[in-house]
Amino acid sequence: VFASTLIEGTHSVPTAHHQAKPEALRDVGEMSSVILGSYADMPDRDEYWFPAKRYGWGWGAPRTWQGWAVLAGFVVLLSLIVLVFPPEEDLVSFLAATGGLTTLLLLICWVKGEPPRWRWGNSESD
């Protein structure tokens, strides 16, 4: 029904059947968009906290003070992990904490950084 309205060019409002989402999923979607933002809210290239690397895939050194603060926080927390879970005494906890912290850093880079893609040099087409 909704697809046919798009094809016919009418702008009818979809029924409640088409909008129905469990309450929990709606709440999670709203919460994640508040926390992480949305692609519609992506900043201009100069406002990314982490620019894309010039060669390869991923992000380079931070471009803004917020990016530097995130990186400094990562280093401080990683140092604390080494002190709290010495790898020679508790390797599993050390790896779990380090993996969780690294995942958090990558998530922040993904959300606040320039969209990653393979690059090789200055050309925008690379």
Backbone as a printed PyTorch tensor [residue, N CA C, xyz], in Angstrom:
tensor([[[  0.8360,  -1.1850,   0.0000],
         [  0.0000,   0.0000,   0.0000],
         [  0.8760,   1.2400,   0.0000]],

        [[  1.8790,   1.2720,   0.8950],
         [  2.7430,   2.4470,   0.9840],
         [  3.5600,   2.6210,  -0.2900]],

        [[  4.0660,   1.4970,  -0.8490],
         [  4.8540,   1.5720,  -2.0860],
         [  3.9970,   2.0870,  -3.2320]],

        [[  2.7430,   1.6700,  -3.2860],
         [  1.8840,   2.1320,  -4.3790],
         [  1.6230,   3.6290,  -4.2640]],

        [[  1.5420,   4.1630,  -3.0570],
         [  1.3410,   5.6040,  -2.9230],
         [  2.5730,   6.3580,  -3.3900]],

        [[  3.7500,   5.7880,  -3.1940],
         [  4.9610,   6.4350,  -3.6780],
         [  5.0170,   6.4210,  -5.2000]],

        [[  4.6050,   5.3030,  -5.7970],
         [  4.6420,   5.1770,  -7.2530],
         [  3.6160,   6.1020,  -7.8910]],

        [[  2.4250,   6.1570,  -7.3000],
         [  1.3670,   6.9940,  -7.8630],
         [  1.6130,   8.4700,  -7.6120]],

        [[  2.5080,   8.8010,  -6.6850],
         [  2.8260,  10.1920,  -6.4230],
         [  1.9140,  10.8620,  -5.4230]],

        [[  1.0220,  10.1150,  -4.7900],
         [  0.1760,  10.7270,  -3.7780],
         [  0.9480,  10.7830,  -2.4700]],

        [[  0.5480,  11.6790,  -1.6280],
         [  1.2670,  11.8670,  -0.3670],
         [  0.3870,  11.5060,   0.8140]],

        [[ -0.2350,  10.3540,   0.7600],
         [ -1.0750,   9.9570,   1.8790],
         [ -0.1910,   9.5170,   3.0420]],

        [[ -0.6950,   9.6990,   4.2240],
         [  0.0330,   9.3220,   5.4240],
         [ -0.1420,   7.8280,   5.6250]],

        [[  0.9550,   7.1140,   5.8830],
         [  0.8300,   5.6760,   6.1160],
         [ -0.0250,   5.4020,   7.3550]],

        [[ -0.6920,   4.2890,   7.3270],
         [ -1.5560,   3.9300,   8.4480],
         [ -0.7110,   3.5110,   9.6390]],

        [[ -1.3690,   3.3510,  10.7760],
         [ -0.6800,   2.9260,  11.9910],
         [ -0.0370,   1.5610,  11.7980]],

        [[ -0.6300,   0.7480,  10.9350],
         [ -0.0570,  -0.5720,  10.6640],
         [  1.3650,  -0.4380,  10.1290]],

        [[  1.6110,   0.5360,   9.2670],
         [  2.9250,   0.7140,   8.6730],
         [  3.9000,   1.3770,   9.6370]],

        [[  3.4080,   2.1350,  10.5870],
         [  4.2670,   2.8330,  11.5280],
         [  4.5020,   2.0310,  12.7950]],

        [[  3.8200,   0.9280,  12.9390],
         [  3.8770,   0.1830,  14.1920],
         [  5.2870,  -0.3390,  14.4510]],

        [[  5.8180,   0.0490,  15.5920],
         [  7.0930,  -0.4430,  16.0820],
         [  6.9080,  -0.7150,  17.5560]],

        [[  7.5220,  -1.7590,  18.0250],
         [  7.4290,  -1.9690,  19.4770],
         [  7.9860,  -0.7520,  20.2130]],

        [[  7.3890,  -0.4330,  21.3300],
         [  7.7760,   0.7500,  22.1180],
         [  9.2670,   0.7370,  22.4400]],

        [[  9.8130,  -0.4230,  22.7990],
         [ 11.2280,  -0.5090,  23.1710],
         [ 12.1300,  -0.1550,  21.9880]],

        [[ 11.7850,  -0.6300,  20.7880],
         [ 12.6060,  -0.3140,  19.6180],
         [ 12.5540,   1.1710,  19.2910]],

        [[ 11.3850,   1.7750,  19.4370],
         [ 11.2660,   3.2100,  19.1930],
         [ 12.1480,   3.9780,  20.1710]],

        [[ 12.1270,   3.5640,  21.4540],
         [ 12.9330,   4.2370,  22.4660],
         [ 14.4170,   4.0790,  22.1820]],

        [[ 14.8480,   2.8850,  21.7960],
         [ 16.2550,   2.6550,  21.4860],
         [ 16.6790,   3.4830,  20.2840]],

        [[ 15.8490,   3.5600,  19.2710],
         [ 16.1690,   4.3570,  18.0940],
         [ 16.3020,   5.8260,  18.4260]],

        [[ 15.3820,   6.3280,  19.2350],
         [ 15.4560,   7.7360,  19.6300],
         [ 16.6820,   7.9990,  20.4890]],

        [[ 16.9750,   7.0740,  21.4110],
         [ 18.1210,   7.2490,  22.2890],
         [ 19.4270,   7.1990,  21.4970]],

        [[ 19.5520,   6.2750,  20.5600],
         [ 20.7880,   6.1820,  19.7900],
         [ 20.9820,   7.3940,  18.9030]],

        [[ 19.8850,   7.9610,  18.3760],
         [ 20.0470,   9.1540,  17.5500],
         [ 20.4380,  10.3560,  18.3950]],

        [[ 20.0030,  10.3970,  19.6510],
         [ 20.4060,  11.4820,  20.5370],
         [ 21.8730,  11.3250,  20.9130]],

        [[ 22.2880,  10.1020,  21.2350],
         [ 23.6660,   9.8630,  21.6660],
         [ 24.6260,   9.9470,  20.4960]],

        [[ 24.3160,   9.2820,  19.4220],
         [ 25.2530,   9.1650,  18.3140],
         [ 25.0120,  10.1530,  17.1880]],

        [[ 23.8600,  10.7850,  17.1500],
         [ 23.5390,  11.6760,  16.0450],
         [ 23.0640,  10.8530,  14.8630]],

        [[ 22.7870,  11.5190,  13.7710],
         [ 22.3690,  10.8080,  12.5750],
         [ 23.1820,  11.3040,  11.4010]],

        [[ 23.1570,  10.5450,  10.3190],
         [ 23.9180,  10.9490,   9.1410],
         [ 23.3980,  12.2580,   8.5630]],

        [[ 22.1430,  12.5900,   8.8200],
         [ 21.6140,  13.8770,   8.3640],
         [ 22.2830,  15.0260,   9.1010]],

        [[ 22.7930,  14.7310,  10.2960],
         [ 23.4430,  15.7540,  11.1030],
         [ 24.9660,  15.7360,  10.9420]],

        [[ 25.4660,  15.0510,   9.9220],
         [ 26.9150,  14.9460,   9.7490],
         [ 27.5100,  16.3300,   9.5460]],

        [[ 28.6190,  16.6080,  10.2140],
         [ 29.2290,  17.9340,  10.1020],
         [ 29.9420,  18.1310,   8.7730]],

        [[ 30.2820,  19.3860,   8.4980],
         [ 31.1000,  19.6820,   7.3330],
         [ 32.4560,  19.0360,   7.5260]],

        [[ 33.1930,  18.9050,   6.4340],
         [ 34.4980,  18.2470,   6.4670],
         [ 35.4230,  18.8690,   7.5150]],

        [[ 35.3810,  20.1850,   7.6940],
         [ 36.2560,  20.8500,   8.6500],
         [ 35.8270,  20.6370,  10.0940]],

        [[ 34.6260,  20.1180,  10.3250],
         [ 34.1320,  19.9270,  11.6760],
         [ 34.3020,  18.5040,  12.1900]],

        [[ 34.8560,  17.6010,  11.3840],
         [ 35.0790,  16.2380,  11.8490],
         [ 36.1510,  16.2380,  12.9310]],

        [[ 35.9330,  15.4550,  13.9780],
         [ 36.9400,  15.3570,  15.0310],
         [ 38.1530,  14.5800,  14.5360]],

        [[ 37.9030,  13.5900,  13.6800],
         [ 38.9720,  12.7330,  13.1700],
         [ 38.9080,  12.7080,  11.6480]],

        [[ 39.9140,  13.2590,  10.9650],
         [ 39.9030,  13.2240,   9.5040],
         [ 40.2740,  11.8220,   9.0090]],

        [[ 39.8900,  11.5410,   7.7980],
         [ 40.2670,  10.2640,   7.1920],
         [ 41.7620,  10.2630,   6.9090]],

        [[ 42.3530,   9.0840,   6.9800],
         [ 43.7690,   8.9720,   6.6340],
         [ 43.9560,   9.2690,   5.1540]],

        [[ 45.1010,   9.7950,   4.8060],
         [ 45.3980,  10.0810,   3.3970],
         [ 45.7140,   8.7860,   2.6400]],

        [[ 46.3560,   7.8480,   3.3170],
         [ 46.7070,   6.5650,   2.6970],
         [ 46.0960,   5.4370,   3.5200]],

        [[ 45.3430,   4.5630,   2.8710],
         [ 44.7460,   3.4290,   3.5520],
         [ 43.3210,   3.7080,   3.9870]],

        [[ 42.8790,   2.9800,   5.0200],
         [ 41.5190,   3.0670,   5.5160],
         [ 41.5620,   3.4280,   6.9830]],

        [[ 40.7210,   4.3330,   7.4160],
         [ 40.6600,   4.6730,   8.8340],
         [ 40.7990,   6.1590,   9.0530]],

        [[ 41.2140,   6.5160,  10.2670],
         [ 41.2830,   7.9170,  10.6620],
         [ 42.6930,   8.2890,  11.0660]],

        [[ 43.0080,   9.5670,  10.8480],
         [ 44.3110,  10.0890,  11.2240],
         [ 44.2590,  10.7710,  12.5780]],

        [[ 45.2610,  11.6060,  12.8310],
         [ 45.3370,  12.3410,  14.0950],
         [ 44.1340,  13.2760,  14.2140]],

        [[ 43.6700,  13.5140,  15.4320],
         [ 42.5100,  14.3850,  15.6340],
         [ 42.7190,  15.7720,  15.0360]],

        [[ 41.6110,  16.3730,  14.6010],
         [ 41.6300,  17.6950,  13.9950],
         [ 41.1100,  18.7570,  14.9670]],

        [[ 40.3370,  18.3610,  15.9790],
         [ 39.7130,  19.3160,  16.8910],
         [ 40.1290,  19.0150,  18.3270]],

        [[ 39.8460,  19.9600,  19.2170],
         [ 40.1750,  19.7410,  20.6260],
         [ 39.3620,  18.5820,  21.1950]],

        [[ 38.1350,  18.3810,  20.6840],
         [ 37.3160,  17.2740,  21.1620],
         [ 37.9640,  15.9330,  20.8090]],

        [[ 38.5060,  15.8560,  19.5930],
         [ 39.1970,  14.6400,  19.1860],
         [ 40.4280,  14.3770,  20.0310]],

        [[ 41.1850,  15.4390,  20.3100],
         [ 42.3630,  15.2870,  21.1650],
         [ 41.9560,  14.8760,  22.5750]],

        [[ 40.8420,  15.4080,  23.0790],
         [ 40.3590,  15.0310,  24.4080],
         [ 39.9730,  13.5490,  24.4410]],

        [[ 39.3200,  13.0770,  23.3890],
         [ 38.9570,  11.6560,  23.3120],
         [ 40.2140,  10.7940,  23.2870]],

        [[ 41.1970,  11.1800,  22.4830],
         [ 42.4370,  10.4050,  22.3920],
         [ 43.1900,  10.4190,  23.7280]],

        [[ 43.2540,  11.5780,  24.3860],
         [ 43.9160,  11.6560,  25.6980],
         [ 43.1760,  10.7910,  26.7190]],

        [[ 41.8470,  10.8320,  26.6990],
         [ 41.0630,   9.9840,  27.5860],
         [ 41.3240,   8.5090,  27.3430]],

        [[ 41.4640,   8.1370,  26.0710],
         [ 41.7630,   6.7480,  25.7170],
         [ 43.1060,   6.3270,  26.3230]],

        [[ 44.1200,   7.1800,  26.1890],
         [ 45.4590,   6.8610,  26.7150],
         [ 45.4180,   6.7480,  28.2400]],

        [[ 44.7360,   7.6830,  28.9020],
         [ 44.6370,   7.6430,  30.3700],
         [ 43.9110,   6.3770,  30.8230]],

        [[ 42.7730,   6.0760,  30.1910],
         [ 42.0250,   4.8760,  30.5760],
         [ 42.7920,   3.5930,  30.2650]],

        [[ 43.5200,   3.5810,  29.1620],
         [ 44.3300,   2.4070,  28.8450],
         [ 45.4270,   2.2170,  29.8870]],

        [[ 46.0150,   3.3130,  30.3480],
         [ 47.0300,   3.2300,  31.4130],
         [ 46.4220,   2.6840,  32.7020]],

        [[ 45.2050,   3.1240,  33.0200],
         [ 44.5300,   2.6110,  34.2050],
         [ 44.2260,   1.1190,  34.0830]],

        [[ 43.8500,   0.7010,  32.8880],
         [ 43.5800,  -0.7260,  32.6620],
         [ 44.8370,  -1.5420,  32.9380]],

        [[ 45.9870,  -1.0500,  32.4900],
         [ 47.2460,  -1.7720,  32.7210],
         [ 47.5400,  -1.8650,  34.2170]],

        [[ 47.2230,  -0.7990,  34.9660],
         [ 47.4690,  -0.8160,  36.4110],
         [ 46.4740,  -1.7110,  37.1590]],

        [[ 45.2150,  -1.6680,  36.7570],
         [ 44.1800,  -2.4290,  37.4500],
         [ 44.2150,  -3.9090,  37.0660]],

        [[ 44.4610,  -4.1980,  35.7960],
         [ 44.5030,  -5.5840,  35.3010],
         [ 45.8630,  -5.8520,  34.6650]],

        [[ 46.9120,  -6.0170,  35.4710],
         [ 48.2300,  -6.2920,  34.8670],
         [ 48.1480,  -7.5400,  33.9780]],

        [[ 48.5920,  -7.4230,  32.7320],
         [ 48.4320,  -8.5490,  31.8040],
         [ 49.1300,  -9.8370,  32.2670]],

        [[ 50.2190,  -9.6920,  33.0050],
         [ 50.9120, -10.9070,  33.4640],
         [ 50.1600, -11.6100,  34.5940]],

        [[ 49.2070, -10.9080,  35.2470],
         [ 48.4450, -11.5110,  36.3380],
         [ 47.0210, -11.8860,  35.9380]],

        [[ 46.3980, -11.0690,  35.0960],
         [ 44.9880, -11.2890,  34.7380],
         [ 44.7820, -10.9590,  33.2550]],

        [[ 45.3100, -11.8200,  32.4140],
         [ 45.3020, -11.5540,  30.9730],
         [ 43.8860, -11.4410,  30.4020]],

        [[ 42.9730, -12.2770,  30.8330],
         [ 41.6150, -12.2620,  30.2840],
         [ 40.9270, -10.9300,  30.5820]],

        [[ 41.0100, -10.4690,  31.8190],
         [ 40.3970,  -9.1790,  32.1750],
         [ 41.0740,  -8.0290,  31.4420]],

        [[ 42.3920,  -8.0940,  31.3280],
         [ 43.1350,  -7.0570,  30.6070],
         [ 42.6710,  -6.9850,  29.1480]],

        [[ 42.5750,  -8.1310,  28.4840],
         [ 42.1540,  -8.1620,  27.0800],
         [ 40.6990,  -7.7010,  26.9250]],

        [[ 39.8310,  -8.1020,  27.8390],
         [ 38.4310,  -7.6960,  27.7700],
         [ 38.2950,  -6.1830,  27.9480]],

        [[ 38.9790,  -5.6340,  28.9320],
         [ 38.8910,  -4.1880,  29.1760],
         [ 39.5130,  -3.3990,  28.0250]],

        [[ 40.6550,  -3.8650,  27.5370],
         [ 41.3180,  -3.1850,  26.4120],
         [ 40.4540,  -3.2610,  25.1550]],

        [[ 39.8660,  -4.4200,  24.9110],
         [ 38.9870,  -4.5730,  23.7480],
         [ 37.7560,  -3.6890,  23.8400]],

        [[ 37.1570,  -3.5930,  25.0190],
         [ 35.9930,  -2.7320,  25.2060],
         [ 36.3390,  -1.2640,  25.0130]],

        [[ 37.4720,  -0.8320,  25.5690],
         [ 37.8930,   0.5620,  25.4230],
         [ 38.2190,   0.8840,  23.9680]],

        [[ 38.8820,  -0.0270,  23.2890],
         [ 39.2160,   0.1820,  21.8770],
         [ 37.9540,   0.2290,  21.0220]],

        [[ 36.9820,  -0.6260,  21.3310],
         [ 35.7050,  -0.6010,  20.6170],
         [ 35.0090,   0.7360,  20.8130]],

        [[ 35.0530,   1.2650,  22.0210],
         [ 34.4610,   2.5750,  22.2920],
         [ 35.1610,   3.6670,  21.4820]],

        [[ 36.4870,   3.6290,  21.4190],
         [ 37.2280,   4.6140,  20.6170],
         [ 36.8410,   4.5140,  19.1440]],

        [[ 36.7530,   3.3090,  18.6120],
         [ 36.3800,   3.1310,  17.2080],
         [ 34.9590,   3.6200,  16.9430]],

        [[ 34.0560,   3.3990,  17.8850],
         [ 32.6840,   3.8830,  17.7330],
         [ 32.6520,   5.4100,  17.6880]],

        [[ 33.4200,   6.0440,  18.5710],
         [ 33.4760,   7.5070,  18.5720],
         [ 34.0820,   8.0080,  17.2590]],

        [[ 35.1420,   7.3660,  16.7900],
         [ 35.7420,   7.7580,  15.5060],
         [ 34.7500,   7.5770,  14.3640]],

        [[ 33.9870,   6.5090,  14.3880],
         [ 33.0050,   6.2380,  13.3340],
         [ 31.9220,   7.3180,  13.2950]],

        [[ 31.4740,   7.7220,  14.4880],
         [ 30.3840,   8.6960,  14.5770],
         [ 30.8770,  10.1180,  14.3500]],

        [[ 32.0090,  10.4740,  14.9140],
         [ 32.4810,  11.8510,  14.8810],
         [ 33.5920,  12.0870,  13.8600]],

        [[ 34.0040,  11.0510,  13.1570],
         [ 35.0720,  11.1960,  12.1680],
         [ 34.5430,  11.2460,  10.7470]],

        [[ 35.4410,  11.6000,   9.8600],
         [ 35.1130,  11.6010,   8.4390],
         [ 34.7950,  10.1710,   8.0060]],

        [[ 33.7800,   9.9690,   7.1650],
         [ 33.4310,   8.6060,   6.7610],
         [ 34.6420,   7.8910,   6.1640]],

        [[ 34.9750,   6.7100,   6.6970],
         [ 36.1670,   6.0210,   6.2130],
         [ 35.9290,   5.3390,   4.8710]],

        [[ 36.9510,   5.3220,   4.0730],
         [ 36.9750,   4.5650,   2.8180],
         [ 38.4280,   4.4320,   2.4190]],

        [[ 38.7150,   3.5580,   1.4910],
         [ 40.0850,   3.3640,   1.0370],
         [ 40.5410,   4.6070,   0.2810]],

        [[ 41.7120,   5.1320,   0.6550],
         [ 42.2880,   6.3040,  -0.0130],
         [ 43.7560,   6.0320,  -0.2940]],

        [[ 44.2350,   6.6800,  -1.3330],
         [ 45.6590,   6.5810,  -1.6320],
         [ 46.1150,   7.9070,  -2.2170]],

        [[ 46.4910,   8.8430,  -1.3350],
         [ 46.9590,  10.1470,  -1.7740],
         [ 45.9090,  11.2150,  -1.5990]],

        [[ 46.0930,  12.3340,  -2.3130],
         [ 45.2170,  13.4860,  -2.1510],
         [ 43.9620,  13.4420,  -3.0000]],

        [[ 43.9320,  12.6160,  -4.0110],
         [ 42.8070,  12.6040,  -4.9550],
         [ 41.5190,  12.1940,  -4.2660]],

        [[ 40.4340,  12.9170,  -4.4990],
         [ 39.1230,  12.5860,  -3.9420],
         [ 38.5580,  11.3110,  -4.5470]],

        [[ 39.0380,  10.9130,  -5.7180],
         [ 38.4900,   9.7200,  -6.3760],
         [ 39.1620,   8.4340,  -5.9160]],

        [[ 40.2020,   8.5250,  -5.0850],
         [ 40.9170,   7.3210,  -4.6410],
         [ 40.1020,   6.5090,  -3.6980]]])
